[in-house]
């Protein structure tokens, strides 16, 4: 395995340059080309997935950290744990059925939504666990300084 990795790295490192990173791919059989469309597509998918999942995930994580008991909190935790266990291929099929079939063509939006659905339980769980680490005395101190109690606006 190390020989294969060394061979690929030694032969491939000489090809990577600015031109390779910024040019579009050439048709099959032509020499040259680049990977700029792959880089831009990856950045688009990450941007769409992040824009979809971060606000929803942070809000859901705050809700779960402040409401530890209750039917809605229990149901939300169940949904998060279930979504975390769903394989990525199933999420891809769901995004395909929801967006690609209904629109009639592939798009970055369908891939971004699928990526956002995969990111969502990680963001919710990380937010909830991080907010649970805040000591109660610090929350009480903020209430003493005039911060409104959660749930009261």
TIDREN-54130 format. One record per atom (N, C-alpha, C, O): residue number from 1; residue in one letter; y, x, z. Coordinates in steps of 0.05 Angstrom, whole numbers, plus 5000, padded with zeros to 4 digits. Layout:
% residues N
NODE  num  residuo    yy    xx    zz
NODE  NUM        A     Y     X     Z
...
% end
This chain:
% residues 153
NODE  num  residuo    yy    xx    zz
NODE    1        X  4976  5016  5000
NODE    1        X  5000  5000  5000
NODE    1        X  5025  5017  5000
NODE    1        X  5044  5012  4986
NODE    2        X  5025  5039  5016
NODE    2        X  5048  5056  5017
NODE    2        X  5052  5070  4990
NODE    2        X  5075  5075  4981
NODE    3        X  5030  5077  4976
NODE    3        X  5033  5089  4949
NODE    3        X  5046  5070  4930
NODE    3        X  5063  5077  4914
NODE    4        X  5038  5045  4931
NODE    4        X  5049  5024  4913
NODE    4        X  5079  5021  4919
NODE    4        X  5095  5020  4900
NODE    5        X  5087  5018  4944
NODE    5        X  5115  5016  4951
NODE    5        X  5131  5040  4943
NODE    5        X  5153  5037  4934
NODE    6        X  5120  5064  4947
NODE    6        X  5133  5088  4939
NODE    6        X  5137  5089  4908
NODE    6        X  5159  5096  4899
NODE    7        X  5116  5082  4893
NODE    7        X  5118  5082  4864
NODE    7        X  5139  5062  4854
NODE    7        X  5155  5069  4837
NODE    8        X  5139  5038  4865
NODE    8        X  5159  5018  4857
NODE    8        X  5187  5027  4864
NODE    8        X  5206  5024  4848
NODE    9        X  5191  5037  4888
NODE    9        X  5217  5046  4896
NODE    9        X  5227  5070  4880
NODE    9        X  5250  5071  4871
NODE   10        X  5210  5089  4875
NODE   10        X  5218  5113  4860
NODE   10        X  5225  5106  4831
NODE   10        X  5243  5118  4819
NODE   11        X  5210  5088  4819
NODE   11        X  5216  5080  4791
NODE   11        X  5239  5061  4788
NODE   11        X  5254  5061  4769
NODE   12        X  5243  5043  4809
NODE   12        X  5263  5022  4807
NODE   12        X  5290  5029  4817
NODE   12        X  5310  5017  4809
NODE   13        X  5292  5049  4835
NODE   13        X  5318  5056  4847
NODE   13        X  5338  5066  4826
NODE   13        X  5362  5064  4829
NODE   14        X  5328  5079  4805
NODE   14        X  5345  5090  4785
NODE   14        X  5358  5069  4767
NODE   14        X  5378  5074  4754
NODE   15        X  5347  5045  4767
NODE   15        X  5357  5023  4749
NODE   15        X  5379  5008  4763
NODE   15        X  5395  4995  4749
NODE   16        X  5380  5008  4789
NODE   16        X  5399  4991  4804
NODE   16        X  5426  5005  4803
NODE   16        X  5430  5027  4813
NODE   17        X  5446  4991  4790
NODE   17        X  5473  5000  4789
NODE   17        X  5491  4976  4787
NODE   17        X  5482  4953  4787
NODE   18        X  5517  4981  4784
NODE   18        X  5536  4958  4784
NODE   18        X  5532  4941  4759
NODE   18        X  5535  4916  4761
NODE   19        X  5525  4953  4737
NODE   19        X  5521  4938  4712
NODE   19        X  5496  4919  4715
NODE   19        X  5497  4896  4706
NODE   20        X  5475  4928  4728
NODE   20        X  5452  4912  4733
NODE   20        X  5458  4888  4751
NODE   20        X  5447  4867  4747
NODE   21        X  5475  4893  4770
NODE   21        X  5481  4871  4789
NODE   21        X  5501  4850  4778
NODE   21        X  5502  4828  4788
NODE   22        X  5516  4857  4757
NODE   22        X  5537  4839  4747
NODE   22        X  5532  4827  4720
NODE   22        X  5547  4809  4711
NODE   23        X  5511  4836  4706
NODE   23        X  5505  4825  4679
NODE   23        X  5485  4802  4681
NODE   23        X  5469  4800  4699
NODE   24        X  5487  4784  4660
NODE   24        X  5467  4763  4658
NODE   24        X  5442  4774  4646
NODE   24        X  5442  4795  4633
NODE   25        X  5419  4761  4651
NODE   25        X  5394  4771  4640
NODE   25        X  5394  4769  4609
NODE   25        X  5406  4751  4597
NODE   26        X  5380  4787  4597
NODE   26        X  5376  4787  4567
NODE   26        X  5351  4771  4561
NODE   26        X  5334  4767  4578
NODE   27        X  5349  4761  4536
NODE   27        X  5325  4747  4528
NODE   27        X  5301  4765  4529
NODE   27        X  5303  4789  4529
NODE   28        X  5277  4753  4530
NODE   28        X  5253  4768  4532
NODE   28        X  5250  4786  4508
NODE   28        X  5254  4777  4485
NODE   29        X  5243  4811  4512
NODE   29        X  5240  4830  4491
NODE   29        X  5264  4849  4487
NODE   29        X  5261  4871  4476
NODE   30        X  5287  4840  4496
NODE   30        X  5311  4858  4493
NODE   30        X  5313  4875  4518
NODE   30        X  5305  4868  4540
NODE   31        X  5324  4899  4514
NODE   31        X  5327  4918  4536
NODE   31        X  5353  4913  4550
NODE   31        X  5373  4906  4537
NODE   32        X  5353  4916  4576
NODE   32        X  5377  4913  4592
NODE   32        X  5378  4886  4606
NODE   32        X  5358  4872  4609
NODE   33        X  5402  4879  4614
NODE   33        X  5406  4854  4628
NODE   33        X  5410  4859  4658
NODE   33        X  5408  4881  4668
NODE   34        X  5415  4837  4672
NODE   34        X  5421  4839  4700
NODE   34        X  5412  4815  4716
NODE   34        X  5397  4798  4706
NODE   35        X  5421  4814  4740
NODE   35        X  5412  4792  4758
NODE   35        X  5435  4777  4770
NODE   35        X  5433  4766  4792
NODE   36        X  5458  4776  4757
NODE   36        X  5481  4763  4769
NODE   36        X  5477  4733  4774
NODE   36        X  5486  4722  4793
NODE   37        X  5463  4720  4755
NODE   37        X  5458  4691  4759
NODE   37        X  5440  4686  4784
NODE   37        X  5443  4666  4797
NODE   38        X  5421  4704  4789
NODE   38        X  5404  4701  4813
NODE   38        X  5421  4704  4839
NODE   38        X  5416  4690  4858
NODE   39        X  5439  4723  4839
NODE   39        X  5456  4728  4862
NODE   39        X  5474  4704  4867
NODE   39        X  5477  4695  4889
NODE   40        X  5487  4695  4846
NODE   40        X  5505  4672  4848
NODE   40        X  5490  4647  4856
NODE   40        X  5500  4631  4873
NODE   41        X  5467  4642  4845
NODE   41        X  5451  4619  4852
NODE   41        X  5442  4620  4882
NODE   41        X  5442  4599  4895
NODE   42        X  5435  4643  4891
NODE   42        X  5427  4646  4919
NODE   42        X  5451  4640  4937
NODE   42        X  5447  4626  4958
NODE   43        X  5474  4650  4931
NODE   43        X  5498  4645  4947
NODE   43        X  5505  4615  4947
NODE   43        X  5514  4605  4967
NODE   44        X  5502  4602  4924
NODE   44        X  5507  4573  4922
NODE   44        X  5488  4558  4940
NODE   44        X  5497  4539  4954
NODE   45        X  5462  4564  4939
NODE   45        X  5443  4550  4955
NODE   45        X  5448  4554  4985
NODE   45        X  5447  4535  5001
NODE   46        X  5454  4578  4993
NODE   46        X  5460  4584  5021
NODE   46        X  5486  4569  5029
NODE   46        X  5486  4558  5051
NODE   47        X  5506  4568  5013
NODE   47        X  5531  4554  5019
NODE   47        X  5527  4524  5022
NODE   47        X  5537  4512  5041
NODE   48        X  5512  4512  5004
NODE   48        X  5507  4483  5005
NODE   48        X  5490  4477  5030
NODE   48        X  5495  4458  5044
NODE   49        X  5469  4492  5034
NODE   49        X  5452  4488  5057
NODE   49        X  5466  4491  5084
NODE   49        X  5462  4475  5102
NODE   50        X  5484  4511  5085
NODE   50        X  5499  4516  5110
NODE   50        X  5520  4494  5114
NODE   50        X  5523  4484  5136
NODE   51        X  5533  4486  5093
NODE   51        X  5553  4464  5095
NODE   51        X  5540  4438  5104
NODE   51        X  5553  4421  5117
NODE   52        X  5515  4434  5096
NODE   52        X  5501  4409  5104
NODE   52        X  5490  4411  5132
NODE   52        X  5492  4391  5147
NODE   53        X  5479  4433  5140
NODE   53        X  5463  4434  5165
NODE   53        X  5479  4443  5189
NODE   53        X  5473  4435  5212
NODE   54        X  5499  4460  5186
NODE   54        X  5512  4471  5210
NODE   54        X  5528  4450  5225
NODE   54        X  5525  4448  5249
NODE   55        X  5545  4434  5212
NODE   55        X  5560  4413  5228
NODE   55        X  5541  4393  5241
NODE   55        X  5544  4386  5264
NODE   56        X  5521  4383  5226
NODE   56        X  5503  4364  5237
NODE   56        X  5486  4376  5259
NODE   56        X  5482  4364  5280
NODE   57        X  5477  4401  5255
NODE   57        X  5461  4414  5275
NODE   57        X  5475  4420  5301
NODE   57        X  5464  4417  5323
NODE   58        X  5500  4429  5299
NODE   58        X  5516  4434  5323
NODE   58        X  5522  4409  5338
NODE   58        X  5520  4408  5363
NODE   59        X  5529  4388  5324
NODE   59        X  5535  4362  5337
NODE   59        X  5510  4351  5350
NODE   59        X  5511  4341  5373
NODE   60        X  5487  4353  5337
NODE   60        X  5462  4343  5349
NODE   60        X  5454  4360  5373
NODE   60        X  5444  4350  5393
NODE   61        X  5458  4386  5371
NODE   61        X  5452  4404  5394
NODE   61        X  5470  4399  5418
NODE   61        X  5460  4399  5440
NODE   62        X  5495  4393  5413
NODE   62        X  5513  4386  5435
NODE   62        X  5504  4360  5448
NODE   62        X  5504  4357  5472
NODE   63        X  5497  4341  5431
NODE   63        X  5488  4315  5441
NODE   63        X  5463  4318  5459
NODE   63        X  5461  4307  5480
NODE   64        X  5444  4334  5449
NODE   64        X  5419  4338  5464
NODE   64        X  5423  4354  5490
NODE   64        X  5409  4349  5510
NODE   65        X  5442  4372  5490
NODE   65        X  5446  4388  5515
NODE   65        X  5461  4372  5536
NODE   65        X  5457  4376  5560
NODE   66        X  5478  4353  5527
NODE   66        X  5493  4337  5547
NODE   66        X  5477  4312  5555
NODE   66        X  5480  4303  5578
NODE   67        X  5460  4302  5538
NODE   67        X  5444  4278  5544
NODE   67        X  5414  4286  5546
NODE   67        X  5400  4283  5526
NODE   68        X  5406  4295  5569
NODE   68        X  5379  4305  5571
NODE   68        X  5359  4283  5574
NODE   68        X  5335  4287  5567
NODE   69        X  5367  4260  5584
NODE   69        X  5349  4237  5586
NODE   69        X  5360  4214  5570
NODE   69        X  5384  4214  5563
NODE   70        X  5344  4195  5564
NODE   70        X  5352  4172  5549
NODE   70        X  5334  4169  5524
NODE   70        X  5322  4187  5515
NODE   71        X  5334  4144  5515
NODE   71        X  5316  4138  5492
NODE   71        X  5326  4152  5466
NODE   71        X  5309  4163  5452
NODE   72        X  5352  4152  5461
NODE   72        X  5362  4164  5437
NODE   72        X  5358  4194  5437
NODE   72        X  5350  4206  5417
NODE   73        X  5362  4207  5460
NODE   73        X  5358  4236  5463
NODE   73        X  5329  4243  5459
NODE   73        X  5322  4262  5446
NODE   74        X  5311  4227  5471
NODE   74        X  5282  4232  5468
NODE   74        X  5273  4229  5439
NODE   74        X  5257  4244  5429
NODE   75        X  5284  4208  5426
NODE   75        X  5277  4203  5398
NODE   75        X  5288  4226  5380
NODE   75        X  5274  4234  5361
NODE   76        X  5312  4235  5386
NODE   76        X  5324  4257  5371
NODE   76        X  5308  4282  5374
NODE   76        X  5303  4297  5355
NODE   77        X  5299  4288  5399
NODE   77        X  5283  4312  5403
NODE   77        X  5256  4310  5388
NODE   77        X  5247  4330  5377
NODE   78        X  5244  4286  5389
NODE   78        X  5219  4282  5374
NODE   78        X  5223  4287  5344
NODE   78        X  5206  4300  5331
NODE   79        X  5245  4277  5333
NODE   79        X  5251  4281  5305
NODE   79        X  5255  4311  5298
NODE   79        X  5246  4320  5278
NODE   80        X  5269  4325  5316
NODE   80        X  5275  4353  5311
NODE   80        X  5249  4369  5312
NODE   80        X  5244  4386  5295
NODE   81        X  5232  4363  5332
NODE   81        X  5206  4378  5334
NODE   81        X  5188  4371  5310
NODE   81        X  5174  4389  5301
NODE   82        X  5189  4346  5301
NODE   82        X  5172  4339  5278
NODE   82        X  5183  4353  5253
NODE   82        X  5167  4363  5237
NODE   83        X  5209  4353  5249
NODE   83        X  5220  4366  5226
NODE   83        X  5215  4396  5226
NODE   83        X  5213  4409  5205
NODE   84        X  5214  4408  5250
NODE   84        X  5209  4436  5252
NODE   84        X  5180  4443  5244
NODE   84        X  5175  4466  5235
NODE   85        X  5162  4424  5246
NODE   85        X  5134  4429  5239
NODE   85        X  5127  4422  5211
NODE   85        X  5104  4427  5202
NODE   86        X  5146  4411  5195
NODE   86        X  5140  4403  5168
NODE   86        X  5141  4428  5150
NODE   86        X  5160  4443  5151
NODE   87        X  5120  4431  5134
NODE   87        X  5120  4455  5116
NODE   87        X  5142  4453  5095
NODE   87        X  5151  4432  5087
NODE   88        X  5151  4476  5086
NODE   88        X  5174  4477  5068
NODE   88        X  5167  4464  5041
NODE   88        X  5185  4454  5028
NODE   89        X  5142  4465  5033
NODE   89        X  5135  4453  5007
NODE   89        X  5138  4422  5009
NODE   89        X  5146  4410  4989
NODE   90        X  5133  4411  5032
NODE   90        X  5137  4382  5035
NODE   90        X  5167  4375  5034
NODE   90        X  5174  4355  5022
NODE   91        X  5183  4391  5047
NODE   91        X  5212  4387  5046
NODE   91        X  5222  4390  5017
NODE   91        X  5239  4374  5009
NODE   92        X  5211  4409  5003
NODE   92        X  5219  4412  4974
NODE   92        X  5211  4388  4958
NODE   92        X  5226  4380  4940
NODE   93        X  5187  4376  4963
NODE   93        X  5179  4353  4948
NODE   93        X  5197  4329  4955
NODE   93        X  5204  4313  4937
NODE   94        X  5204  4326  4980
NODE   94        X  5222  4304  4988
NODE   94        X  5249  4307  4975
NODE   94        X  5260  4288  4965
NODE   95        X  5260  4331  4974
NODE   95        X  5286  4336  4961
NODE   95        X  5283  4331  4931
NODE   95        X  5302  4320  4918
NODE   96        X  5260  4338  4920
NODE   96        X  5256  4332  4891
NODE   96        X  5256  4302  4886
NODE   96        X  5268  4293  4867
NODE   97        X  5242  4287  4902
NODE   97        X  5241  4258  4898
NODE   97        X  5268  4245  4903
NODE   97        X  5276  4228  4887
NODE   98        X  5282  4253  4924
NODE   98        X  5307  4241  4931
NODE   98        X  5329  4248  4910
NODE   98        X  5344  4230  4902
NODE   99        X  5331  4273  4902
NODE   99        X  5353  4281  4886
NODE   99        X  5347  4287  4856
NODE   99        X  5361  4277  4839
NODE  100        X  5326  4302  4851
NODE  100        X  5320  4309  4823
NODE  100        X  5311  4285  4807
NODE  100        X  5321  4281  4785
NODE  101        X  5293  4270  4818
NODE  101        X  5283  4246  4803
NODE  101        X  5305  4225  4800
NODE  101        X  5308  4214  4778
NODE  102        X  5321  4221  4821
NODE  102        X  5341  4200  4819
NODE  102        X  5364  4208  4800
NODE  102        X  5375  4191  4786
NODE  103        X  5372  4234  4800
NODE  103        X  5393  4243  4783
NODE  103        X  5383  4248  4755
NODE  103        X  5397  4243  4735
NODE  104        X  5359  4258  4752
NODE  104        X  5347  4263  4726
NODE  104        X  5348  4292  4717
NODE  104        X  5339  4298  4695
NODE  105        X  5358  4310  4734
NODE  105        X  5359  4338  4727
NODE  105        X  5359  4355  4752
NODE  105        X  5367  4345  4774
NODE  106        X  5351  4380  4749
NODE  106        X  5352  4399  4772
NODE  106        X  5381  4406  4777
NODE  106        X  5398  4407  4759
NODE  107        X  5387  4413  4802
NODE  107        X  5414  4421  4809
NODE  107        X  5413  4438  4834
NODE  107        X  5393  4439  4849
NODE  108        X  5435  4452  4839
NODE  108        X  5437  4468  4863
NODE  108        X  5438  4450  4888
NODE  108        X  5431  4459  4910
NODE  109        X  5448  4426  4884
NODE  109        X  5450  4407  4907
NODE  109        X  5423  4401  4918
NODE  109        X  5420  4400  4943
NODE  110        X  5403  4396  4901
NODE  110        X  5376  4390  4911
NODE  110        X  5364  4413  4927
NODE  110        X  5352  4409  4947
NODE  111        X  5367  4437  4917
NODE  111        X  5357  4461  4931
NODE  111        X  5373  4466  4957
NODE  111        X  5361  4474  4977
NODE  112        X  5399  4461  4956
NODE  112        X  5415  4464  4980
NODE  112        X  5408  4444  5002
NODE  112        X  5408  4451  5025
NODE  113        X  5403  4420  4994
NODE  113        X  5395  4399  5013
NODE  113        X  5368  4406  5025
NODE  113        X  5364  4403  5049
NODE  114        X  5349  4415  5009
NODE  114        X  5323  4424  5019
NODE  114        X  5326  4447  5039
NODE  114        X  5313  4447  5060
NODE  115        X  5342  4467  5032
NODE  115        X  5347  4489  5050
NODE  115        X  5361  4480  5075
NODE  115        X  5354  4490  5097
NODE  116        X  5380  4462  5073
NODE  116        X  5393  4451  5097
NODE  116        X  5375  4436  5115
NODE  116        X  5377  4439  5140
NODE  117        X  5356  4421  5104
NODE  117        X  5336  4407  5120
NODE  117        X  5318  4427  5135
NODE  117        X  5310  4422  5158
NODE  118        X  5312  4450  5123
NODE  118        X  5296  4470  5136
NODE  118        X  5312  4484  5158
NODE  118        X  5300  4493  5178
NODE  119        X  5338  4488  5154
NODE  119        X  5355  4501  5173
NODE  119        X  5361  4484  5197
NODE  119        X  5366  4494  5219
NODE  120        X  5361  4457  5193
NODE  120        X  5371  4439  5213
NODE  120        X  5357  4441  5240
NODE  120        X  5371  4443  5261
NODE  121        X  5331  4440  5242
NODE  121        X  5319  4442  5269
NODE  121        X  5324  4468  5283
NODE  121        X  5325  4469  5308
NODE  122        X  5327  4490  5269
NODE  122        X  5332  4516  5281
NODE  122        X  5360  4516  5293
NODE  122        X  5364  4525  5316
NODE  123        X  5379  4505  5279
NODE  123        X  5407  4504  5289
NODE  123        X  5409  4485  5313
NODE  123        X  5422  4492  5332
NODE  124        X  5396  4462  5311
NODE  124        X  5397  4443  5334
NODE  124        X  5385  4455  5359
NODE  124        X  5397  4454  5380
NODE  125        X  5362  4467  5356
NODE  125        X  5348  4479  5379
NODE  125        X  5364  4502  5391
NODE  125        X  5366  4505  5415
NODE  126        X  5375  4519  5374
NODE  126        X  5390  4542  5383
NODE  126        X  5416  4533  5398
NODE  126        X  5423  4544  5418
NODE  127        X  5429  4513  5387
NODE  127        X  5453  4503  5400
NODE  127        X  5447  4490  5427
NODE  127        X  5460  4495  5446
NODE  128        X  5426  4474  5427
NODE  128        X  5418  4461  5453
NODE  128        X  5411  4481  5474
NODE  128        X  5420  4479  5497
NODE  129        X  5394  4501  5467
NODE  129        X  5385  4521  5486
NODE  129        X  5409  4538  5496
NODE  129        X  5410  4546  5519
NODE  130        X  5427  4545  5478
NODE  130        X  5450  4561  5486
NODE  130        X  5468  4546  5505
NODE  130        X  5478  4558  5524
NODE  131        X  5473  4520  5499
NODE  131        X  5490  4505  5517
NODE  131        X  5477  4499  5544
NODE  131        X  5491  4495  5564
NODE  132        X  5451  4498  5544
NODE  132        X  5437  4495  5570
NODE  132        X  5439  4519  5588
NODE  132        X  5436  4517  5612
NODE  133        X  5445  4542  5576
NODE  133        X  5448  4567  5592
NODE  133        X  5475  4568  5607
NODE  133        X  5478  4585  5625
NODE  134        X  5494  4551  5600
NODE  134        X  5520  4552  5613
NODE  134        X  5516  4541  5641
NODE  134        X  5506  4519  5645
NODE  135        X  5525  4557  5661
NODE  135        X  5521  4548  5689
NODE  135        X  5537  4522  5695
NODE  135        X  5558  4518  5684
NODE  136        X  5526  4506  5713
NODE  136        X  5540  4482  5721
NODE  136        X  5567  4487  5734
NODE  136        X  5585  4471  5731
NODE  137        X  5569  4510  5748
NODE  137        X  5594  4516  5761
NODE  137        X  5616  4521  5740
NODE  137        X  5640  4514  5745
NODE  138        X  5609  4532  5718
NODE  138        X  5629  4537  5696
NODE  138        X  5638  4510  5684
NODE  138        X  5661  4507  5678
NODE  139        X  5619  4492  5681
NODE  139        X  5626  4465  5671
NODE  139        X  5645  4451  5691
NODE  139        X  5664  4437  5683
NODE  140        X  5638  4453  5717
NODE  140        X  5655  4441  5738
NODE  140        X  5683  4453  5738
NODE  140        X  5702  4439  5743
NODE  141        X  5684  4479  5734
NODE  141        X  5710  4492  5734
NODE  141        X  5727  4483  5710
NODE  141        X  5751  4479  5713
NODE  142        X  5715  4478  5687
NODE  142        X  5730  4468  5665
NODE  142        X  5739  4440  5670
NODE  142        X  5761  4432  5661
NODE  143        X  5723  4424  5683
NODE  143        X  5731  4396  5691
NODE  143        X  5755  4397  5709
NODE  143        X  5773  4381  5708
NODE  144        X  5756  4417  5728
NODE  144        X  5778  4419  5746
NODE  144        X  5804  4427  5732
NODE  144        X  5826  4422  5742
NODE  145        X  5801  4440  5709
NODE  145        X  5825  4449  5694
NODE  145        X  5834  4427  5675
NODE  145        X  5854  4431  5661
NODE  146        X  5821  4404  5674
NODE  146        X  5831  4382  5658
NODE  146        X  5815  4375  5633
NODE  146        X  5823  4358  5618
NODE  147        X  5792  4388  5629
NODE  147        X  5775  4381  5606
NODE  147        X  5763  4354  5611
NODE  147        X  5753  4349  5633
NODE  148        X  5762  4337  5591
NODE  148        X  5751  4310  5595
NODE  148        X  5721  4312  5599
NODE  148        X  5708  4330  5587
NODE  149        X  5710  4295  5614
NODE  149        X  5681  4294  5619
NODE  149        X  5667  4286  5594
NODE  149        X  5677  4268  5580
NODE  150        X  5644  4298  5587
NODE  150        X  5630  4290  5562
NODE  150        X  5624  4260  5561
NODE  150        X  5614  4249  5581
NODE  151        X  5631  4249  5539
NODE  151        X  5626  4220  5536
NODE  151        X  5652  4204  5541
NODE  151        X  5653  4180  5534
NODE  152        X  5672  4216  5553
NODE  152        X  5698  4203  5557
NODE  152        X  5719  4216  5540
NODE  152        X  5722  4240  5540
NODE  153        X  5733  4200  5524
NODE  153        X  5753  4211  5506
NODE  153        X  5780  4197  5511
NODE  153        X  5799  4204  5498
% end
